[in-house]
Amino acid sequence: MRIVLWSLRILVFLLLFLFAIKNTDPVSIRFFLDSNWHAPLIIVVLAFFAGGALLGVLSLIGTVFTLRREVARLKRTVQQ
């Protein structure tokens, strides 16, 4: 099973690596007030993916802390 898992990981890594190699064309991202950002396409894609993942994690922080408080309250109730 470990061999299959590592084979799958290596395959995904190789596919992503080949995707990155094929997308090295420079692109320009235009922001407000005429500011530009010039970078390879794969850097832009990875930056926006990372930003989206970070926003997703930040949106769950409140829920996680609320659930942790509730679990702690329920543990105290069970102990009493």
Backbone as CSV, one residue per row, in Angstrom:
resi,resn,N_x,N_y,N_z,CA_x,CA_y,CA_z,C_x,C_y,C_z
1,MET,0.821,-1.200,0.000,0.000,0.000,0.000,0.862,1.259,0.000
2,ARG,1.979,1.197,0.734,2.873,2.360,0.769,3.464,2.644,-0.597
3,ILE,3.765,1.589,-1.338,4.339,1.774,-2.674,3.337,2.453,-3.594
4,VAL,2.082,2.063,-3.497,1.041,2.677,-4.327,0.885,4.143,-3.962
5,LEU,0.880,4.442,-2.668,0.733,5.826,-2.218,1.899,6.691,-2.691
6,TRP,3.126,6.181,-2.541,4.287,6.953,-2.991,4.306,7.088,-4.509
7,SER,3.876,6.065,-5.220,3.801,6.151,-6.680,2.808,7.224,-7.099
8,LEU,1.671,7.283,-6.411,0.672,8.304,-6.707,1.207,9.698,-6.407
9,ARG,1.911,9.846,-5.299,2.497,11.149,-4.951,3.521,11.588,-5.993
10,ILE,4.359,10.664,-6.421,5.373,10.997,-7.435,4.701,11.359,-8.750
11,LEU,3.642,10.650,-9.118,2.917,10.952,-10.351,2.292,12.342,-10.302
12,VAL,1.654,12.687,-9.192,1.055,14.020,-9.049,2.127,15.091,-9.091
13,PHE,3.252,14.858,-8.415,4.340,15.829,-8.435,4.862,16.036,-9.858
14,LEU,5.061,14.943,-10.588,5.555,15.055,-11.959,4.570,15.789,-12.854
15,LEU,3.283,15.510,-12.703,2.274,16.214,-13.502,2.277,17.709,-13.199
16,LEU,2.350,18.064,-11.918,2.389,19.487,-11.552,3.684,20.144,-12.018
17,PHE,4.782,19.403,-11.938,6.064,19.937,-12.398,6.032,20.183,-13.912
18,LEU,5.498,19.244,-14.667,5.383,19.428,-16.120,4.435,20.572,-16.453
19,PHE,3.359,20.722,-15.688,2.442,21.845,-15.871,3.175,23.164,-15.644
20,ALA,4.030,23.202,-14.632,4.780,24.422,-14.329,5.781,24.734,-15.438
21,ILE,6.421,23.713,-15.970,7.403,23.937,-17.032,6.727,24.472,-18.302
22,LYS,5.526,23.970,-18.593,4.831,24.384,-19.809,4.244,25.795,-19.704
23,ASN,4.102,26.336,-18.498,3.453,27.628,-18.296,4.418,28.653,-17.717
24,THR,5.500,28.890,-18.439,6.476,29.869,-17.969,6.405,31.182,-18.749
25,ASP,5.392,31.342,-19.572,5.254,32.582,-20.334,4.996,33.754,-19.384
26,PRO,5.604,34.893,-19.656,5.363,36.045,-18.775,3.960,36.619,-18.986
27,VAL,3.336,36.960,-17.887,2.011,37.586,-17.924,2.064,38.856,-17.095
28,SER,1.104,39.712,-17.346,1.023,40.974,-16.628,-0.320,41.028,-15.910
29,ILE,-0.274,41.240,-14.614,-1.486,41.407,-13.815,-1.618,42.896,-13.535
30,ARG,-2.745,43.453,-13.931,-2.978,44.890,-13.749,-3.847,45.121,-12.523
31,PHE,-3.327,45.902,-11.576,-4.056,46.248,-10.365,-4.614,47.654,-10.522
32,PHE,-5.231,48.146,-9.465,-5.767,49.499,-9.487,-4.633,50.519,-9.494
33,LEU,-4.943,51.718,-9.892,-4.015,52.852,-9.938,-2.823,52.562,-10.850
34,ASP,-3.055,51.859,-11.943,-2.054,51.583,-12.983,-0.805,50.866,-12.468
35,SER,-0.964,50.047,-11.471,0.184,49.250,-11.038,0.106,47.874,-11.703
36,ASN,1.265,47.380,-12.118,1.354,46.104,-12.824,2.260,45.153,-12.077
37,TRP,2.019,43.876,-12.297,2.878,42.825,-11.760,3.204,41.892,-12.907
38,HIS,4.482,41.788,-13.255,4.935,40.919,-14.334,5.606,39.697,-13.716
39,ALA,5.102,38.522,-14.075,5.655,37.282,-13.528,5.303,36.138,-14.465
40,PRO,6.000,35.015,-14.342,5.614,33.838,-15.128,4.205,33.367,-14.728
41,LEU,3.509,32.783,-15.671,2.128,32.370,-15.445,2.003,31.400,-14.275
42,ILE,2.906,30.460,-14.148,2.793,29.468,-13.072,2.934,30.114,-11.704
43,ILE,3.755,31.165,-11.596,3.893,31.877,-10.319,2.581,32.573,-9.973
44,VAL,1.950,33.174,-10.964,0.670,33.844,-10.732,-0.395,32.839,-10.312
45,VAL,-0.463,31.697,-10.996,-1.453,30.674,-10.660,-1.218,30.148,-9.245
46,LEU,0.026,29.849,-8.904,0.330,29.342,-7.566,0.080,30.392,-6.480
47,ALA,0.363,31.652,-6.783,0.124,32.712,-5.798,-1.370,32.856,-5.514
48,PHE,-2.182,32.827,-6.557,-3.619,32.958,-6.332,-4.202,31.701,-5.695
49,PHE,-3.656,30.541,-5.997,-4.089,29.312,-5.317,-3.762,29.378,-3.832
50,ALA,-2.544,29.809,-3.510,-2.141,29.923,-2.110,-2.993,30.969,-1.382
51,GLY,-3.272,32.077,-2.056,-4.128,33.100,-1.454,-5.535,32.585,-1.185
52,GLY,-6.085,31.822,-2.109,-7.409,31.239,-1.914,-7.424,30.225,-0.787
53,ALA,-6.379,29.412,-0.707,-6.290,28.443,0.387,-6.176,29.157,1.729
54,LEU,-5.397,30.227,1.773,-5.252,30.998,3.007,-6.580,31.627,3.418
55,LEU,-7.317,32.180,2.466,-8.627,32.751,2.793,-9.591,31.674,3.283
56,GLY,-9.519,30.484,2.709,-10.358,29.383,3.167,-10.047,28.985,4.600
57,VAL,-8.768,28.916,4.926,-8.370,28.574,6.294,-8.793,29.673,7.263
58,LEU,-8.599,30.919,6.881,-8.980,32.026,7.755,-10.489,32.075,7.985
59,SER,-11.268,31.672,6.990,-12.717,31.698,7.156,-13.194,30.619,8.125
60,LEU,-12.394,29.590,8.355,-12.785,28.517,9.266,-12.286,28.697,10.682
61,ILE,-11.447,29.686,10.933,-10.856,29.854,12.267,-11.926,30.102,13.321
62,GLY,-12.902,30.939,13.031,-13.963,31.218,14.001,-14.750,29.971,14.346
63,THR,-15.084,29.165,13.346,-15.824,27.928,13.577,-15.013,26.952,14.409
64,VAL,-13.738,26.831,14.121,-12.876,25.900,14.863,-12.804,26.297,16.331
65,PHE,-12.604,27.583,16.619,-12.519,28.013,18.009,-13.853,27.844,18.733
66,THR,-14.953,28.096,18.050,-16.271,27.894,18.654,-16.477,26.421,19.000
67,LEU,-16.122,25.535,18.094,-16.277,24.102,18.347,-15.349,23.622,19.457
68,ARG,-14.141,24.165,19.520,-13.217,23.777,20.593,-13.752,24.210,21.956
69,ARG,-14.341,25.408,22.019,-14.939,25.867,23.282,-16.104,24.970,23.680
70,GLU,-16.918,24.569,22.706,-18.052,23.708,22.999,-17.593,22.325,23.472
71,VAL,-16.562,21.793,22.856,-16.019,20.497,23.289,-15.491,20.595,24.719
72,ALA,-14.785,21.668,25.031,-14.269,21.849,26.388,-15.419,21.960,27.384
73,ARG,-16.478,22.670,27.019,-17.640,22.807,27.912,-18.307,21.450,28.128
74,LEU,-18.441,20.671,27.061,-19.067,19.355,27.195,-18.207,18.394,28.010
75,LYS,-16.878,18.491,27.894,-15.996,17.661,28.719,-16.153,18.011,30.194
76,ARG,-16.247,19.313,30.493,-16.463,19.723,31.887,-17.805,19.198,32.412
77,THR,-18.813,19.225,31.562,-20.132,18.721,31.954,-20.083,17.222,32.231
78,VAL,-19.374,16.462,31.406,-19.260,15.025,31.607,-18.500,14.712,32.878
79,GLN,-17.470,15.480,33.186,-16.678,15.231,34.384,-17.469,15.521,35.660
80,GLN,-18.399,16.447,35.594,-19.211,16.780,36.773,-20.262,15.732,36.894
